[in-house]
Amino acid sequence: MSDIARRSLPGLVVAVATIVVLIALVVAPFFTPLWLYPAQQRAQADAWTGWPIGEVHAVTGSVLHDLFIGPPAFAQTVDGRPVFDAAERAHMRDVRQVLLAAVGVAVAAAFAWLAAWRITRGGPGFWGAVRTGAVALAAGVGVALFVAGVAGWRFARSDHASTVRLATSRGRAG
């Protein structure tokens, strides 16, 4: 850990802001049509929904608009039928609130990061704190992947996994 991150609140702020900004930069593309539309085509969303793929994309684009720009009506329809019922629309409004809060945190972290960079003129202490945040994020991701891998391996070797495979091979989901 760099001296500035270890010994000062500003260094800790820069390290945490680095983590938040990096996560935001990695996650953001998954909320764009550039990712979603090809993913829907690969998943054969048209076959799952019964709608032409162009309609799937139009609904998705409209939902993204409601999520990020608003107003959050979530009143999409296909062939005159609503895509979401009242409970689903309420849920999507809740999702929007959480998503906008996350975007707000990411923007605040980016401003904190840029302010610290400007104040320190990008000096070695600043970059040391950035390095500390990036290393902490990489270590956290590594630990999470290890734990997920062990859990997956243990599940694959368990009797439950055999039961799931048997049930799904017979056409039952559980």
Stockholm file with secondary structure:
# STOCKHOLM 1.0

chainA/1-174         MSDIARRSLPGLVVAVATIVVLIALVVAPFFTPLWLYPAQQRAQADAWTGWPIGEVHAVTGSVLHDLFIGPPAFAQTVDGRPVFDAAERAHMRDVRQVLLAAVGVAVAAAFAWLAAWRITRGGPGFWGAVRTGAVALAAGVGVALFVAGVAGWRFARSDHASTVRLATSRGRAG
#=GR chainA/1-174 SS CCHHHHHCHHHHHHHHHHHHHHHHHHHGGGGSHHHHHHHHHHTTHHHHHSSCHHHHHHHHHHHHHHHHTSCCCCCCEETTEESSCHHHHHHHHHHHHHHHHHHHHHHHHHHHHHHHHHHHTTCHHHHHHHHHHHHHHHHHHHHHHHHHHHHHHHHHTSHHHHHHHHHHHTTCCC
#=GC SS_cons         CCHHHHHCHHHHHHHHHHHHHHHHHHHGGGGSHHHHHHHHHHTTHHHHHSSCHHHHHHHHHHHHHHHHTSCCCCCCEETTEESSCHHHHHHHHHHHHHHHHHHHHHHHHHHHHHHHHHHHTTCHHHHHHHHHHHHHHHHHHHHHHHHHHHHHHHHHTSHHHHHHHHHHHTTCCC
//
